Amino acid sequence: MLRMLPTVFPPSVALIVKLGWVGAELVWFGQATLFFLYVMSHVMRGTKFGGRRVFSGVLSCFFSLAVGYMVMIPIVSLLQLSRHAVKTYGLSISYLAYMDGQFAKWQQWIHERVFTWHGMVGLNGGVLAASGLAIAAFALGSLRSVRACVEAKTYVLYKWYQRVIQSSWQPASENALLYKDTCLLMRKASQLDKPPLLLFLPGEWFLVTGANIALFPFIHNLFVICFLCLFEMYIVMTGTLRAVASTFSQVFLFESDIERLLVFRLLDPPPLVQLIQAKWTLLRRIGVYPCAAALGLLAIEWVGWFRGNALIVVLLSIIIMPLYPLVIKRILRTDYEVFCFLLSSGEKVELASPRDYAGYMVVAAGNHLFHRLFTYVTIFSSLISAFFVLLRGEQWGWYSTLFVIALYIVLWGSTRYSIDRRKDGKG
């Protein structure tokens, strides 16, 4: 909820300033409802009743799709308006005057609709405030059962996927840690805390799909199609691998290794190279099927809408696949470095996961700084270029090429582990 604050706070303040008490009532009621849905999703996801947990997973997926659609709809409308104004008036004072007039019309329309709804429903400030308070109180009362419910694990991984995991162990590799992680994965395959389908269709896939529903009717430039398809494939690949890693957190988030810190400290030197290479290998092998499913369905979306560009989508999929091992290394880097720090500290550690370490977020921020900056700059520059028609036609093709090159460079830099610089086995 705190991470969402930078996104929720500005429109909430604007609504309150524009509509006064009516805006404040709507903001409070909406925030209380979102908090209630958040708590209920966790309670239902962890309940012992499989039907409720499935409903919770479906609710989360639908909510992600709706968020993607609702965020993209106003962006697309504003984008069309701005492009029309630029083509008519150019970047001039007339453009600003035209846009200001359109914004004034939008504000008046929203103001009239809100007050009309307020009058039709017959709700006053006290009723809305009391309803929001009741919803928030009920959600707070349910918080205490979240932890107990989440501990109930009832889902079993697909049998064919269990065979894929079991086949990941190759005795000829002479990596005992890979065998240990494979056995742990097999043991956890019958104790999943969410439906296994969510491994193949993570929340990012539904978020992107919701955005595409609003965006597809307005895309006509082939090079814009290439850029958006590449960007979405990368987002979905990252989300899928992150979902697999978090589902099997005892392996890929070093939770089981934290429990064996004393054993690692007794070894000289500790087998850190074999440890991280085992996790790279295992995640690379078992993540292929979820990534193929998620990216395949995303490609079907693009081909289904832009039927004449099926070959282009296939070529873009081939371009994006070499990023696969780099994304794996980036996802596991922070947990590995925190584990190495705890190992070398020599102190008694009572943590269930490296992510419980007090300085974990500082290490993560340093590791992912350039990647996040690159993502934000890409989104911002793409929107600015589209809003003000700074790129036209084939220029978007050069922009897509620059995006792919920069993405490879940023990922290569964010996957430089200490074992890449020191081969002495000490990490």
VMD Tcl script that draws the C-alpha trace (Angstrom):
set ca {
  {0.00 0.00 0.00}
  {2.90 2.35 0.70}
  {4.43 1.56 -2.68}
  {1.14 2.56 -4.31}
  {1.03 5.87 -2.43}
  {2.97 7.92 -5.05}
  {0.41 6.78 -7.64}
  {-2.74 7.13 -5.50}
  {-1.90 10.33 -3.60}
  {-1.79 12.94 -6.45}
  {-5.19 12.06 -8.00}
  {-6.71 11.80 -4.52}
  {-5.55 15.31 -3.63}
  {-6.73 16.61 -7.00}
  {-10.16 15.04 -6.48}
  {-10.46 16.56 -3.00}
  {-9.38 20.02 -4.20}
  {-11.75 19.95 -7.17}
  {-14.85 18.44 -5.52}
  {-14.37 19.38 -1.88}
  {-16.10 17.16 0.65}
  {-17.63 15.02 -2.07}
  {-14.14 14.20 -3.38}
  {-12.90 13.46 0.14}
  {-15.81 11.08 0.71}
  {-15.11 9.23 -2.54}
  {-11.37 9.01 -1.83}
  {-11.91 7.64 1.67}
  {-14.52 5.13 0.53}
  {-12.33 3.96 -2.38}
  {-9.21 3.55 -0.25}
  {-11.10 1.62 2.41}
  {-12.54 -0.68 -0.27}
  {-9.09 -1.32 -1.78}
  {-7.69 -2.12 1.65}
  {-10.56 -4.53 2.26}
  {-9.94 -6.31 -1.07}
  {-6.22 -6.54 -0.31}
  {-6.76 -8.17 3.09}
  {-9.52 -10.47 1.85}
  {-7.36 -11.68 -1.04}
  {-4.65 -12.77 1.41}
  {-7.13 -14.42 3.76}
  {-8.82 -16.32 0.96}
  {-5.53 -17.26 -0.68}
  {-4.41 -18.92 2.53}
  {-7.64 -20.55 3.63}
  {-7.88 -24.33 3.83}
  {-10.88 -24.34 1.48}
  {-9.58 -24.74 -2.06}
  {-12.58 -23.06 -3.66}
  {-12.01 -19.83 -1.77}
  {-8.33 -19.82 -2.61}
  {-9.07 -20.35 -6.29}
  {-11.57 -17.50 -6.12}
  {-8.90 -15.33 -4.52}
  {-6.45 -16.12 -7.31}
  {-9.08 -15.35 -9.96}
  {-9.95 -12.11 -8.17}
  {-6.29 -11.04 -8.12}
  {-5.90 -11.82 -11.84}
  {-9.08 -9.95 -12.74}
  {-8.04 -6.99 -10.61}
  {-4.64 -6.86 -12.38}
  {-6.35 -6.94 -15.78}
  {-8.77 -4.20 -14.72}
  {-5.96 -2.01 -13.40}
  {-4.06 -2.31 -16.69}
  {-7.18 -1.39 -18.65}
  {-8.26 1.50 -16.41}
  {-4.77 3.02 -16.39}
  {-4.36 2.77 -20.17}
  {-7.79 4.13 -21.16}
  {-7.17 7.75 -20.01}
  {-3.60 7.61 -21.35}
  {-4.84 6.56 -24.79}
  {-7.54 9.25 -24.79}
  {-5.06 11.93 -23.80}
  {-2.57 10.58 -26.34}
  {-5.07 10.86 -29.19}
  {-6.03 14.37 -28.12}
  {-2.40 15.53 -27.88}
  {-1.38 14.02 -31.22}
  {-4.34 15.65 -32.95}
  {-3.44 19.02 -31.40}
  {0.23 18.72 -32.40}
  {-0.67 17.86 -36.00}
  {-3.15 20.77 -36.15}
  {-1.35 23.54 -34.26}
  {2.20 22.27 -33.80}
  {4.10 22.81 -30.55}
  {2.96 26.37 -30.04}
  {0.84 28.62 -27.81}
  {-2.21 27.51 -29.77}
  {-1.47 23.91 -28.76}
  {-1.40 24.86 -25.07}
  {-4.62 26.86 -25.40}
  {-6.37 23.97 -27.14}
  {-5.24 21.43 -24.54}
  {-6.22 23.75 -21.69}
  {-9.70 24.09 -23.15}
  {-10.07 20.33 -23.49}
  {-8.93 19.78 -19.90}
  {-11.51 22.31 -18.72}
  {-14.24 20.40 -20.56}
  {-13.09 17.11 -19.01}
  {-13.11 18.62 -15.52}
  {-16.60 19.98 -16.01}
  {-17.83 16.62 -17.33}
  {-16.33 14.69 -14.37}
  {-17.70 17.26 -11.92}
  {-21.23 16.94 -13.32}
  {-21.14 13.13 -13.38}
  {-19.87 12.85 -9.81}
  {-22.50 15.18 -8.39}
  {-25.21 13.52 -10.47}
  {-24.20 10.12 -9.09}
  {-24.02 11.59 -5.62}
  {-27.57 12.88 -5.90}
  {-29.05 9.80 -7.57}
  {-27.69 7.39 -5.00}
  {-28.79 9.66 -2.21}
  {-25.64 9.22 -0.16}
  {-24.34 12.02 2.01}
  {-20.93 12.47 3.54}
  {-21.85 10.78 6.79}
  {-23.13 7.61 5.09}
  {-20.03 7.30 2.87}
  {-17.68 7.99 5.77}
  {-19.46 5.48 8.02}
  {-19.44 2.85 5.27}
  {-15.73 3.33 4.68}
  {-15.02 3.15 8.40}
  {-16.99 -0.11 8.71}
  {-15.16 -1.66 5.75}
  {-11.75 -0.62 7.08}
  {-12.57 -1.88 10.60}
  {-13.65 -5.25 9.22}
  {-10.45 -5.49 7.17}
  {-8.30 -4.61 10.19}
  {-10.10 -7.25 12.23}
  {-9.29 -9.82 9.56}
  {-5.58 -8.98 9.51}
  {-4.82 -11.19 12.50}
  {-5.98 -14.29 10.61}
  {-3.82 -13.61 7.54}
  {-0.61 -15.18 8.86}
  {-2.37 -18.26 10.22}
  {-4.26 -18.79 6.99}
  {-1.27 -18.37 4.72}
  {0.49 -21.20 6.53}
  {-2.10 -23.67 5.21}
  {-0.66 -25.10 1.95}
  {-2.86 -27.38 -0.06}
  {-1.93 -27.10 -3.74}
  {0.09 -29.71 -5.61}
  {2.24 -28.93 -8.61}
  {1.32 -30.58 -11.89}
  {2.65 -34.13 -12.21}
  {4.28 -33.48 -15.58}
  {6.04 -30.43 -14.16}
  {7.30 -32.48 -11.23}
  {8.88 -34.86 -13.74}
  {10.54 -31.86 -15.41}
  {12.03 -30.80 -12.07}
  {13.19 -34.32 -11.29}
  {14.91 -34.58 -14.67}
  {16.90 -31.42 -13.91}
  {19.33 -33.45 -11.83}
  {22.19 -34.84 -13.88}
  {24.62 -37.05 -11.94}
  {27.37 -36.30 -14.44}
  {27.37 -32.64 -13.39}
  {29.03 -33.54 -10.07}
  {27.17 -30.71 -8.33}
  {25.75 -32.06 -5.09}
  {24.10 -28.72 -4.33}
  {22.06 -29.02 -7.52}
  {20.87 -32.43 -6.35}
  {20.02 -30.98 -2.92}
  {17.98 -28.14 -4.43}
  {16.21 -30.51 -6.82}
  {15.17 -32.78 -3.94}
  {13.94 -29.75 -1.98}
  {11.91 -28.62 -4.97}
  {10.33 -32.05 -5.26}
  {9.39 -31.97 -1.59}
  {7.82 -28.52 -1.88}
  {5.94 -29.41 -5.07}
  {3.03 -30.76 -2.98}
  {2.96 -27.79 -0.57}
  {2.26 -24.82 -2.80}
  {0.49 -21.83 -1.29}
  {-1.24 -20.76 -4.53}
  {-2.71 -22.45 -7.61}
  {0.08 -23.67 -9.92}
  {-1.61 -21.97 -12.87}
  {-0.34 -18.64 -11.48}
  {3.20 -19.85 -12.19}
  {2.36 -19.85 -15.89}
  {0.21 -16.70 -15.91}
  {1.64 -14.21 -13.39}
  {0.06 -10.90 -12.47}
  {2.21 -9.04 -15.00}
  {0.58 -11.00 -17.81}
  {-2.91 -9.89 -16.77}
  {-1.71 -6.31 -16.25}
  {-0.24 -6.20 -19.76}
  {-3.33 -7.86 -21.25}
  {-5.60 -5.27 -19.67}
  {-3.45 -2.48 -21.11}
  {-3.51 -4.14 -24.53}
  {-7.31 -4.26 -24.60}
  {-7.33 -0.46 -24.42}
  {-4.28 0.04 -26.64}
  {-4.68 -2.35 -29.58}
  {-7.41 -0.44 -31.50}
  {-5.16 2.63 -31.78}
  {-1.85 1.06 -32.94}
  {-1.17 1.20 -36.67}
  {2.58 1.75 -36.94}
  {4.49 -1.52 -37.45}
  {7.54 -0.20 -35.62}
  {5.45 0.85 -32.61}
  {4.07 -2.69 -32.59}
  {7.65 -4.03 -32.49}
  {8.66 -1.79 -29.60}
  {5.58 -2.50 -27.47}
  {5.76 -6.23 -28.14}
  {9.43 -6.38 -27.11}
  {8.82 -4.33 -23.96}
  {5.81 -6.40 -22.89}
  {7.59 -9.69 -23.54}
  {10.44 -8.61 -21.30}
  {8.05 -7.50 -18.52}
  {6.13 -10.79 -18.67}
  {9.33 -12.88 -18.74}
  {10.65 -11.08 -15.66}
  {7.34 -11.47 -13.81}
  {7.10 -15.17 -14.64}
  {10.61 -15.99 -13.43}
  {10.06 -13.92 -10.30}
  {6.85 -15.86 -9.62}
  {8.68 -19.19 -9.94}
  {11.49 -18.00 -7.65}
  {9.09 -16.70 -4.99}
  {6.97 -19.87 -5.12}
  {10.05 -21.99 -4.36}
  {11.56 -19.45 -1.99}
  {13.41 -22.03 0.10}
  {15.57 -22.79 -2.94}
  {15.87 -19.63 -4.98}
  {15.66 -17.12 -2.14}
  {18.30 -19.03 -0.12}
  {15.95 -19.77 2.79}
  {17.17 -23.37 3.14}
  {20.79 -22.20 2.86}
  {20.28 -19.66 5.64}
  {19.31 -22.58 7.89}
  {22.67 -24.23 7.07}
  {24.93 -21.22 7.59}
  {26.94 -23.06 10.23}
  {27.69 -25.87 7.77}
  {28.83 -23.42 5.10}
  {31.11 -21.68 7.62}
  {32.80 -24.96 8.47}
  {33.81 -25.45 4.82}
  {37.02 -23.83 3.61}
  {36.47 -22.35 1.13}
  {32.64 -22.41 1.09}
  {31.27 -23.71 -2.25}
  {29.63 -20.45 -3.25}
  {30.34 -20.89 -6.94}
  {28.67 -24.30 -7.00}
  {25.80 -22.92 -4.89}
  {24.81 -20.08 -7.19}
  {25.47 -22.06 -10.36}
  {23.14 -24.79 -9.10}
  {20.35 -22.24 -8.63}
  {21.01 -20.67 -12.03}
  {20.85 -24.08 -13.66}
  {17.72 -25.19 -11.87}
  {15.78 -21.96 -12.43}
  {16.85 -21.88 -16.07}
  {15.51 -25.40 -16.64}
  {12.24 -25.24 -14.76}
  {11.45 -21.67 -15.81}
  {11.38 -22.51 -19.52}
  {7.86 -23.93 -19.50}
  {6.16 -21.09 -17.55}
  {7.95 -18.47 -19.67}
  {7.03 -20.29 -22.89}
  {3.38 -20.45 -21.81}
  {3.14 -16.79 -20.75}
  {5.05 -15.43 -23.75}
  {3.20 -17.76 -26.11}
  {-0.20 -16.51 -24.96}
  {1.05 -12.92 -25.18}
  {2.23 -13.58 -28.74}
  {-1.20 -15.07 -29.56}
  {-2.77 -11.80 -28.39}
  {-0.61 -9.79 -30.78}
  {-1.05 -12.18 -33.70}
  {-4.81 -12.40 -33.10}
  {-5.18 -8.64 -33.40}
  {-2.47 -7.91 -35.98}
  {-2.94 -10.98 -38.14}
  {-0.62 -9.83 -40.89}
  {2.35 -9.50 -38.53}
  {2.61 -13.06 -37.22}
  {6.13 -13.48 -38.60}
  {7.22 -10.21 -36.97}
  {5.97 -11.40 -33.56}
  {7.87 -14.70 -33.96}
  {11.07 -12.82 -34.84}
  {10.63 -10.55 -31.80}
  {10.24 -13.63 -29.59}
  {13.53 -14.95 -30.95}
  {15.20 -11.60 -30.23}
  {13.97 -11.51 -26.63}
  {14.84 -15.10 -25.65}
  {18.65 -14.51 -25.22}
  {17.68 -12.27 -22.29}
  {16.42 -15.32 -20.42}
  {19.65 -16.27 -18.55}
  {20.42 -12.61 -17.84}
  {17.02 -12.08 -16.21}
  {17.62 -15.17 -14.05}
  {20.93 -13.82 -12.81}
  {19.47 -10.39 -12.07}
  {16.59 -11.86 -10.05}
  {18.86 -13.98 -7.84}
  {21.72 -11.51 -7.40}
  {20.57 -9.59 -4.31}
  {19.62 -12.68 -2.29}
  {22.96 -14.27 -3.13}
  {24.98 -11.21 -2.09}
  {23.08 -10.84 1.19}
  {23.64 -14.55 1.87}
  {27.39 -14.11 1.22}
  {27.47 -11.15 3.60}
  {25.72 -13.10 6.36}
  {28.08 -16.00 5.74}
  {31.21 -13.86 6.02}
  {29.98 -11.89 9.05}
  {30.55 -14.83 11.38}
  {27.64 -13.73 13.57}
  {24.80 -15.92 14.73}
  {21.92 -15.32 12.37}
  {18.28 -15.96 13.24}
  {16.64 -15.13 9.95}
  {14.19 -17.16 7.91}
  {15.27 -15.52 4.66}
  {17.91 -13.07 3.38}
  {15.01 -10.70 2.77}
  {14.51 -10.41 6.54}
  {17.95 -8.82 6.81}
  {17.76 -5.14 7.80}
  {19.97 -3.95 4.95}
  {18.36 -6.04 2.22}
  {16.51 -3.14 0.61}
  {19.72 -1.08 0.48}
  {21.55 -3.87 -1.35}
  {18.57 -4.39 -3.68}
  {18.37 -0.68 -4.47}
  {22.04 -0.62 -5.41}
  {21.81 -3.72 -7.58}
  {18.67 -2.69 -9.44}
  {19.21 1.08 -9.61}
  {20.27 1.26 -13.25}
  {17.67 -1.28 -14.33}
  {14.82 0.62 -12.69}
  {16.13 3.91 -14.01}
  {16.29 2.42 -17.49}
  {12.71 1.14 -17.21}
  {11.36 4.49 -16.02}
  {13.28 6.42 -18.69}
  {12.00 4.04 -21.38}
  {8.36 4.47 -20.31}
  {8.70 8.25 -19.92}
  {10.51 8.80 -23.21}
  {8.05 6.58 -25.08}
  {5.05 8.50 -23.74}
  {6.64 11.88 -24.45}
  {7.57 10.82 -27.99}
  {4.03 9.58 -28.62}
  {2.28 12.56 -27.01}
  {4.20 15.22 -28.95}
  {4.79 13.17 -32.14}
  {8.56 13.40 -31.72}
  {9.01 10.03 -33.48}
  {7.34 9.14 -36.74}
  {7.23 6.04 -38.91}
  {10.60 4.29 -39.21}
  {12.04 6.39 -36.39}
  {10.23 4.08 -33.99}
  {12.20 1.22 -35.52}
  {15.49 2.89 -34.58}
  {14.04 3.57 -31.13}
  {13.19 -0.13 -30.73}
  {16.72 -1.12 -31.77}
  {18.20 1.31 -29.27}
  {15.90 -0.10 -26.57}
  {17.06 -3.69 -27.20}
  {20.75 -2.72 -27.20}
  {20.40 -0.66 -24.02}
  {18.42 -3.47 -22.35}
  {21.17 -5.99 -23.04}
  {23.81 -3.60 -21.71}
  {21.86 -2.81 -18.53}
  {21.10 -6.47 -17.85}
  {24.71 -7.47 -18.47}
  {25.85 -4.88 -15.93}
  {23.23 -5.88 -13.33}
  {24.26 -9.55 -13.51}
  {27.92 -9.07 -12.57}
  {28.30 -11.23 -9.47}
  {31.38 -11.28 -7.27}
  {32.10 -14.79 -8.56}
  {32.50 -13.27 -12.01}
  {35.45 -11.27 -10.77}
  {37.00 -13.74 -8.33}
  {37.39 -17.36 -9.30}
  {38.88 -18.53 -6.04}
  {35.61 -20.03 -4.86}
  {35.22 -17.62 -1.97}
  {32.60 -15.49 -3.71}
}
mol new
graphics top color blue
foreach p $ca { graphics top sphere $p radius 0.5 }
foreach p [lrange $ca 0 end-1] q [lrange $ca 1 end] { graphics top cylinder $p $q radius 0.2 }
display resetview
